[in-house]
Amino acid sequence: MKSIFTTLLLSLSFVMSQVAHAHPGHDHSHWMSDPIHMLTIFTVAAVIISGLLYKQFFRRRNSNEKKDINHDA
């Protein structure tokens, strides 16, 4: 699973480097520039936080399942 994740991140980094260049009409003085950039930053932060929470959820679930295996009820 780790190799799939690493491959996905590497392939996305190669694709995003081509997309990251702004188009010729890219204007930072436009009134919508700041809200669009803030939304982008919030979206990236939300994806990172969601990934961390997802990882913690499964780590705790797997931990609880291992504890229940040795439980005699």
N, CA, C and O atoms as a DFTB+ gen file, in Angstrom:
292 C
 N C O
     1  1       0.820      -1.194       0.000
     2  2       0.000       0.000       0.000
     3  2       0.865       1.259       0.000
     4  3       0.525       2.262      -0.628
     5  1       1.988       1.190       0.713
     6  2       2.867       2.357       0.788
     7  2       3.472       2.668      -0.580
     8  3       3.629       3.836      -0.935
     9  1       3.810       1.641      -1.344
    10  2       4.396       1.883      -2.662
    11  2       3.375       2.490      -3.619
    12  3       3.730       3.303      -4.472
    13  1       2.107       2.098      -3.481
    14  2       1.062       2.685      -4.320
    15  2       0.919       4.167      -3.986
    16  3       0.811       5.004      -4.882
    17  1       0.919       4.484      -2.702
    18  2       0.789       5.869      -2.265
    19  2       1.979       6.710      -2.742
    20  3       1.802       7.841      -3.197
    21  1       3.169       6.163      -2.639
    22  2       4.370       6.867      -3.087
    23  2       4.332       7.092      -4.594
    24  3       4.666       8.176      -5.072
    25  1       3.929       6.080      -5.330
    26  2       3.821       6.209      -6.785
    27  2       2.792       7.265      -7.163
    28  3       3.019       8.061      -8.074
    29  1       1.664       7.272      -6.463
    30  2       0.626       8.263      -6.731
    31  2       1.134       9.673      -6.463
    32  3       0.901      10.574      -7.269
    33  1       1.820       9.876      -5.352
    34  2       2.343      11.211      -5.042
    35  2       3.388      11.669      -6.059
    36  3       3.394      12.828      -6.474
    37  1       4.256      10.766      -6.449
    38  2       5.272      11.139      -7.444
    39  2       4.641      11.481      -8.785
    40  3       5.034      12.458      -9.423
    41  1       3.676      10.693      -9.215
    42  2       3.037      10.972     -10.503
    43  2       2.256      12.280     -10.449
    44  3       2.254      13.038     -11.418
    45  1       1.595      12.551      -9.328
    46  2       0.888      13.827      -9.198
    47  2       1.846      15.008      -9.189
    48  3       1.530      16.066      -9.733
    49  1       3.005      14.842      -8.581
    50  2       3.965      15.950      -8.557
    51  2       4.487      16.257      -9.958
    52  3       4.736      17.417     -10.285
    53  1       4.654      15.231     -10.781
    54  2       5.085      15.479     -12.156
    55  2       4.001      16.173     -12.962
    56  3       4.298      17.051     -13.773
    57  1       2.750      15.791     -12.748
    58  2       1.638      16.404     -13.479
    59  2       1.416      17.829     -13.000
    60  3       1.220      18.735     -13.811
    61  1       1.446      18.033     -11.689
    62  2       1.172      19.357     -11.143
    63  2       2.250      20.369     -11.501
    64  3       1.965      21.564     -11.584
    65  1       3.457      19.924     -11.712
    66  2       4.493      20.887     -12.075
    67  2       4.203      21.499     -13.442
    68  3       4.590      22.639     -13.699
    69  1       3.538      20.771     -14.310
    70  2       3.170      21.306     -15.615
    71  2       1.958      22.227     -15.512
    72  3       1.849      23.194     -16.266
    73  1       1.056      21.938     -14.596
    74  2      -0.169      22.707     -14.460
    75  2       0.050      23.967     -13.628
    76  3      -0.724      24.919     -13.735
    77  1       1.073      23.983     -12.817
    78  2       1.271      25.070     -11.858
    79  2       1.581      26.415     -12.512
    80  3       1.383      27.457     -11.887
    81  1       2.049      26.414     -13.722
    82  2       2.343      27.678     -14.393
    83  2       1.046      28.412     -14.704
    84  3       0.105      27.833     -15.246
    85  1       1.012      29.668     -14.360
    86  2      -0.189      30.464     -14.579
    87  2      -0.350      30.784     -16.059
    88  3       0.621      30.856     -16.812
    89  1      -1.581      30.970     -16.443
    90  2      -1.850      31.337     -17.831
    91  2      -1.413      32.780     -18.076
    92  3      -1.207      33.524     -17.117
    93  1      -1.266      33.193     -19.334
    94  2      -0.745      34.533     -19.625
    95  2      -1.584      35.673     -19.039
    96  3      -1.050      36.741     -18.742
    97  1      -2.880      35.456     -18.871
    98  2      -3.730      36.510     -18.339
    99  2      -3.878      36.474     -16.832
   100  3      -4.754      37.139     -16.279
   101  1      -3.037      35.709     -16.162
   102  2      -3.103      35.571     -14.706
   103  2      -2.767      36.911     -14.065
   104  3      -1.671      37.442     -14.246
   105  1      -3.725      37.450     -13.313
   106  2      -3.566      38.800     -12.773
   107  2      -3.797      38.792     -11.271
   108  3      -4.908      38.517     -10.817
   109  1      -2.765      39.089     -10.498
   110  2      -2.891      39.114      -9.047
   111  2      -3.529      40.399      -8.545
   112  3      -3.814      40.505      -7.352
   113  1      -3.758      41.353      -9.386
   114  2      -4.391      42.593      -8.932
   115  2      -5.911      42.545      -9.097
   116  3      -6.606      43.477      -8.694
   117  1      -6.428      41.474      -9.684
   118  2      -7.872      41.334      -9.844
   119  2      -8.516      41.144      -8.482
   120  3      -7.897      40.551      -7.599
   121  1      -9.733      41.623      -8.281
   122  2     -10.384      41.566      -6.973
   123  2     -10.698      40.133      -6.527
   124  3     -10.844      39.893      -5.329
   125  1     -10.806      39.182      -7.451
   126  2     -11.092      37.800      -7.088
   127  2      -9.821      36.988      -6.805
   128  3      -9.911      35.830      -6.399
   129  1      -8.669      37.567      -7.009
   130  2      -7.419      36.849      -6.839
   131  2      -7.213      36.373      -5.398
   132  3      -6.884      35.209      -5.170
   133  1      -7.403      37.260      -4.440
   134  2      -7.195      36.881      -3.035
   135  2      -8.175      35.801      -2.557
   136  3      -7.740      34.827      -1.943
   137  1      -9.486      35.939      -2.818
   138  2     -10.396      34.866      -2.382
   139  2     -10.097      33.520      -3.039
   140  3     -10.214      32.482      -2.388
   141  1      -9.721      33.521      -4.290
   142  2      -9.410      32.263      -4.977
   143  2      -8.166      31.621      -4.370
   144  3      -8.140      30.408      -4.163
   145  1      -7.145      32.408      -4.085
   146  2      -5.937      31.858      -3.483
   147  2      -6.209      31.349      -2.067
   148  3      -5.667      30.315      -1.676
   149  1      -7.039      32.055      -1.291
   150  2      -7.367      31.596       0.057
   151  2      -8.169      30.295       0.004
   152  3      -7.933      29.393       0.808
   153  1      -9.106      30.190      -0.925
   154  2      -9.865      28.943      -1.066
   155  2      -8.949      27.781      -1.431
   156  3      -9.138      26.661      -0.957
   157  1      -7.971      28.049      -2.263
   158  2      -7.023      27.002      -2.636
   159  2      -6.218      26.546      -1.427
   160  3      -6.021      25.348      -1.226
   161  1      -5.758      27.485      -0.630
   162  2      -4.985      27.149       0.568
   163  2      -5.847      26.366       1.555
   164  3      -5.389      25.378       2.130
   165  1      -7.110      26.805       1.757
   166  2      -8.003      26.094       2.665
   167  2      -8.312      24.691       2.164
   168  3      -8.430      23.761       2.961
   169  1      -8.444      24.531       0.854
   170  2      -8.722      23.213       0.289
   171  2      -7.542      22.272       0.499
   172  3      -7.731      21.119       0.886
   173  1      -6.341      22.748       0.250
   174  2      -5.149      21.916       0.462
   175  2      -5.022      21.546       1.937
   176  3      -4.707      20.401       2.262
   177  1      -5.266      22.505       2.830
   178  2      -5.191      22.224       4.267
   179  2      -6.262      21.209       4.673
   180  3      -5.993      20.325       5.487
   181  1      -7.464      21.324       4.119
   182  2      -8.542      20.391       4.447
   183  2      -8.206      18.973       3.988
   184  3      -8.505      18.007       4.690
   185  1      -7.595      18.847       2.831
   186  2      -7.205      17.528       2.330
   187  2      -6.140      16.915       3.244
   188  3      -6.214      15.730       3.566
   189  1      -5.170      17.697       3.656
   190  2      -4.114      17.197       4.536
   191  2      -4.693      16.789       5.892
   192  3      -4.373      15.716       6.402
   193  1      -5.530      17.626       6.469
   194  2      -6.131      17.320       7.767
   195  2      -7.029      16.092       7.669
   196  3      -7.019      15.242       8.560
   197  1      -7.804      15.995       6.593
   198  2      -8.660      14.818       6.408
   199  2      -7.836      13.548       6.300
   200  3      -8.215      12.518       6.857
   201  1      -6.727      13.603       5.601
   202  2      -5.853      12.442       5.486
   203  2      -5.284      12.034       6.826
   204  3      -5.210      10.843       7.127
   205  1      -4.882      12.992       7.632
   206  2      -4.346      12.687       8.962
   207  2      -5.422      12.082       9.875
   208  3      -5.159      11.125      10.604
   209  1      -6.636      12.648       9.828
   210  2      -7.720      12.103      10.632
   211  2      -8.095      10.698      10.178
   212  3      -8.369       9.830      11.007
   213  1      -8.108      10.473       8.888
   214  2      -8.408       9.158       8.322
   215  2      -7.376       8.131       8.801
   216  3      -7.725       7.013       9.179
   217  1      -6.117       8.527       8.776
   218  2      -5.041       7.646       9.228
   219  2      -5.190       7.325      10.718
   220  3      -5.025       6.174      11.120
   221  1      -5.496       8.320      11.529
   222  2      -5.673       8.097      12.962
   223  2      -6.875       7.200      13.246
   224  3      -6.817       6.346      14.130
   225  1      -7.958       7.390      12.503
   226  2      -9.151       6.579      12.689
   227  2      -8.842       5.110      12.465
   228  3      -9.233       4.269      13.275
   229  1      -8.150       4.785      11.384
   230  2      -7.842       3.395      11.098
   231  2      -6.784       2.839      12.050
   232  3      -6.808       1.648      12.360
   233  1      -5.880       3.657      12.509
   234  2      -4.885       3.207      13.478
   235  2      -5.582       2.821      14.790
   236  3      -5.264       1.792      15.386
   237  1      -6.529       3.648      15.234
   238  2      -7.264       3.336      16.459
   239  2      -8.166       2.125      16.272
   240  3      -8.278       1.301      17.180
   241  1      -8.799       2.002      15.139
   242  2      -9.684       0.869      14.883
   243  2      -8.894      -0.436      14.872
   244  3      -9.327      -1.430      15.454
   245  1      -7.748      -0.435      14.218
   246  2      -6.916      -1.629      14.195
   247  2      -6.391      -1.963      15.585
   248  3      -6.264      -3.138      15.930
   249  1      -6.087      -0.958      16.378
   250  2      -5.623      -1.161      17.736
   251  2      -6.727      -1.799      18.581
   252  3      -6.462      -2.717      19.357
   253  1      -7.955      -1.321      18.434
   254  2      -9.081      -1.873      19.187
   255  2      -9.392      -3.301      18.756
   256  3      -9.757      -4.127      19.593
   257  1      -9.256      -3.606      17.478
   258  2      -9.513      -4.960      16.992
   259  2      -8.481      -5.936      17.560
   260  3      -8.824      -7.071      17.892
   261  1      -7.234      -5.512      17.674
   262  2      -6.196      -6.367      18.237
   263  2      -6.446      -6.629      19.720
   264  3      -6.166      -7.725      20.205
   265  1      -6.967      -5.644      20.444
   266  2      -7.288      -5.830      21.858
   267  2      -8.447      -6.805      22.021
   268  3      -8.453      -7.600      22.961
   269  1      -9.428      -6.756      21.122
   270  2     -10.602      -7.635      21.222
   271  2     -10.294      -9.079      20.887
   272  3     -11.040      -9.966      21.300
   273  1      -9.233      -9.348      20.159
   274  2      -8.875     -10.715      19.803
   275  2      -8.513     -11.510      21.042
   276  3      -8.878     -12.681      21.140
   277  1      -7.811     -10.918      21.984
   278  2      -7.359     -11.603      23.189
   279  2      -8.386     -11.578      24.313
   280  3      -8.132     -12.097      25.400
   281  1      -9.519     -10.990      24.063
   282  2     -10.547     -10.850      25.085
   283  2     -11.426     -12.105      25.123
   284  3     -12.000     -12.488      24.103
   285  1     -11.532     -12.740      26.286
   286  2     -12.404     -13.904      26.458
   287  2     -13.703     -13.451      27.116
   288  3     -13.718     -13.069      28.286
   289  1     -14.777     -13.498      26.359
   290  2     -16.062     -13.067      26.909
   291  2     -17.034     -14.208      26.959
   292  3     -18.172     -14.032      27.394
